[in-house]
């Protein structure tokens, strides 16, 4: 069932939206701060070097972009396993879409108000959905 791949593709697309948001937020903040990106610095330049230099709100989309490359990597693998094994049920597809929806809402919360208790609830709920999908992938492959 290739329908399980659609939520994975949607989350990948959302990650690119967050990359654009990151750039649209950080580049103006960098310009406003007077940082000259053309000048070399010892050790190079990394996003983490902007912590405490730029306003927190300018860094939040970047933090979320990193988060979209952590736990969701397991999600991508599970969607591929379910698609390849043919073991994806209709419920799995619904759970996968639920996972994507929760991750999008998590991104919006983190990048705007960054209210940690709400972020944690969204993260925990999405992790539970991911755990159910992992169990389904195990059933499909064992």
Buried (B, 14 or more C-beta within 10 A) or exposed (E): BEBBBBBBEBBEEBBEBBBEBBEEBBEEBBEEEEBEEEEEEEEEEEBEEBEEEBEEEBBBBBBBBEBBEEBBEBBBEBBBBBBBBEBBBEEBBEBBBBBBBBBBBBBBBBBEEBEEEBBEBBBEBBBBBBEBBBEBBEEBEE
